[in-house]
Amino acid sequence: MIKTSKIKFIQLWCICAIAFFLSSCKFTEPTIGNFNLQNFSPKNETKYILEVSVEVDNPNNYNIWLKKGDFDIIMGKQKMGHIKTIGKVTLKKNKRDNYTITGEATLDPGGALMGMILNGGTNKPVTIKGTIKGGVFIIGKKFDVEFSDKLPSMNFFGN
């Protein structure tokens, strides 16, 4: 039978090893480049499924998974809608690449943003602001995300 002092020593050693492993991982935040709206289709009256292609540079020596994104769509100072991501995306280590992120957007069907999407874009910048959960292996944390770009000039409905 193992003595309780040996069990405590093993537990302490494991905690120290995990702490050393976690502290030795150098993390550099990935950078977000251009984004393009790839697909936009209605789910119901106020919800839409969208696919966005985002250029991301992951300078880390390990893959990073992203999931559970929760974002507001802001134009000027006004909130125009909300997006929740669907599924999981894995950013490849030491690579700049385009990734497709799928989400469910809630938009006002008569709102200004919906009109701009229907008519093929705008010169006004749209800000995406919120959080996304990212991680390595089983360790994850929420990250703040905020970026602005002009709404892509694409006309999905043939208007």
C-alpha positions as CSV (number, residue, x, y, z in Angstrom):
1,M,0.0,0.0,0.0
2,I,1.3,3.5,-0.9
3,K,1.7,5.9,2.0
4,T,-0.2,9.1,2.0
5,S,3.1,11.1,2.0
6,K,4.1,9.5,-1.4
7,I,0.6,10.2,-2.8
8,K,1.0,13.9,-1.8
9,F,4.5,14.0,-3.3
10,I,3.2,12.6,-6.6
11,Q,0.3,15.1,-6.6
12,L,2.6,18.0,-5.9
13,W,5.1,16.8,-8.6
14,C,2.2,16.5,-11.2
15,I,1.0,20.0,-10.3
16,C,4.5,21.4,-10.7
17,A,5.0,19.6,-14.0
18,I,1.7,20.9,-15.4
19,A,2.5,24.5,-14.2
20,F,5.9,24.3,-15.9
21,F,4.4,23.0,-19.1
22,L,1.8,25.8,-19.2
23,S,4.2,28.5,-18.3
24,S,6.7,27.4,-21.0
25,C,4.2,27.7,-23.8
26,K,4.8,31.0,-25.6
27,F,1.6,32.4,-27.1
28,T,1.5,35.0,-29.8
29,E,-2.0,36.2,-30.7
30,P,-3.0,35.4,-34.3
31,T,-3.6,38.4,-36.6
32,I,-6.8,38.8,-38.7
33,G,-6.5,40.0,-42.2
34,N,-9.2,40.5,-44.9
35,F,-12.6,38.9,-44.6
36,N,-15.1,38.1,-47.4
37,L,-18.7,37.1,-47.2
38,Q,-18.9,33.8,-49.1
39,N,-22.5,32.7,-48.5
40,F,-25.6,34.3,-47.0
41,S,-28.9,32.4,-46.9
42,P,-32.1,32.9,-44.9
43,K,-33.0,30.5,-42.1
44,N,-36.2,32.2,-41.1
45,E,-37.5,35.8,-40.9
46,T,-34.7,37.2,-38.8
47,K,-32.0,34.6,-38.8
48,Y,-29.5,33.9,-41.6
49,I,-26.7,31.4,-42.1
50,L,-23.5,33.0,-43.3
51,E,-20.1,31.8,-44.3
52,V,-17.2,34.2,-44.1
53,S,-13.7,33.6,-45.4
54,V,-11.2,35.1,-43.0
55,E,-7.4,35.5,-43.6
56,V,-5.6,34.6,-40.3
57,D,-1.9,34.3,-39.6
58,N,-1.1,31.9,-36.7
59,P,2.6,32.5,-35.8
60,N,2.6,29.9,-33.0
61,N,4.3,26.5,-33.2
62,Y,1.0,24.7,-32.5
63,N,-2.5,24.5,-34.0
64,I,-5.2,26.6,-32.3
65,W,-8.9,25.6,-32.3
66,L,-11.6,28.3,-32.3
67,K,-15.3,27.8,-31.4
68,K,-18.2,29.4,-29.6
69,G,-17.9,32.9,-31.2
70,D,-20.4,35.5,-30.0
71,F,-20.2,38.8,-31.9
72,D,-22.1,42.0,-32.4
73,I,-22.3,43.7,-35.8
74,I,-21.8,47.4,-35.4
75,M,-22.1,50.1,-38.0
76,G,-21.1,53.6,-36.8
77,K,-22.1,53.4,-33.2
78,Q,-25.3,51.4,-33.7
79,K,-25.6,47.7,-33.1
80,M,-27.1,46.2,-36.3
81,G,-27.2,42.5,-35.5
82,H,-25.6,39.5,-33.7
83,I,-23.6,36.5,-34.9
84,K,-23.0,33.1,-33.2
85,T,-20.5,30.8,-34.8
86,I,-21.4,27.3,-35.7
87,G,-18.8,24.5,-35.4
88,K,-15.1,24.6,-34.9
89,V,-12.1,25.9,-37.0
90,T,-8.5,24.8,-36.5
91,L,-5.8,27.4,-37.3
92,K,-2.8,25.5,-38.7
93,K,0.5,26.2,-36.9
94,N,3.0,28.7,-38.4
95,K,0.7,29.4,-41.3
96,R,-1.1,32.3,-42.9
97,D,-4.3,30.9,-44.5
98,N,-7.9,31.6,-45.3
99,Y,-10.4,29.9,-43.1
100,T,-14.2,29.6,-43.6
101,I,-16.2,30.4,-40.5
102,T,-19.9,29.5,-40.4
103,G,-22.3,31.5,-38.3
104,E,-25.9,32.2,-37.5
105,A,-26.7,35.9,-37.8
106,T,-29.7,37.6,-36.3
107,L,-30.6,40.7,-38.3
108,D,-33.5,43.1,-38.5
109,P,-35.1,42.3,-41.9
110,G,-36.0,45.9,-42.5
111,G,-32.7,47.3,-41.1
112,A,-30.0,49.3,-42.8
113,L,-27.5,46.5,-42.7
114,M,-29.9,44.1,-44.4
115,G,-30.6,46.6,-47.2
116,M,-26.8,47.0,-47.8
117,I,-26.4,43.3,-48.0
118,L,-29.3,43.0,-50.4
119,N,-28.0,45.8,-52.6
120,G,-24.4,44.7,-52.8
121,G,-22.2,46.3,-50.1
122,T,-21.3,49.8,-48.9
123,N,-18.4,52.1,-48.3
124,K,-19.2,52.3,-44.6
125,P,-17.0,50.1,-42.4
126,V,-18.7,47.3,-40.4
127,T,-17.2,46.4,-37.0
128,I,-17.4,42.8,-35.7
129,K,-16.9,42.9,-31.9
130,G,-17.2,40.1,-29.4
131,T,-15.5,37.0,-28.0
132,I,-14.4,33.6,-29.3
133,K,-13.1,30.6,-27.4
134,G,-9.8,29.4,-28.5
135,G,-7.4,26.8,-27.3
136,V,-4.7,24.2,-27.6
137,F,-5.2,20.6,-26.7
138,I,-7.8,20.7,-23.9
139,I,-6.9,24.1,-22.5
140,G,-9.1,26.9,-23.7
141,K,-9.8,30.6,-23.0
142,K,-12.0,33.4,-24.3
143,F,-10.4,36.0,-26.5
144,D,-11.7,39.5,-27.3
145,V,-12.1,40.1,-31.1
146,E,-12.6,43.4,-32.8
147,F,-12.0,44.2,-36.4
148,S,-13.5,46.5,-39.0
149,D,-13.8,46.3,-42.8
150,K,-16.1,47.4,-45.5
151,L,-19.1,45.2,-46.2
152,P,-18.1,43.1,-49.3
153,S,-19.8,44.2,-52.5
154,M,-21.6,41.0,-53.3
155,N,-25.2,40.7,-54.4
156,F,-26.5,37.3,-53.3
157,F,-30.1,37.8,-54.3
158,G,-29.7,39.2,-57.9
159,N,-31.1,42.7,-57.2
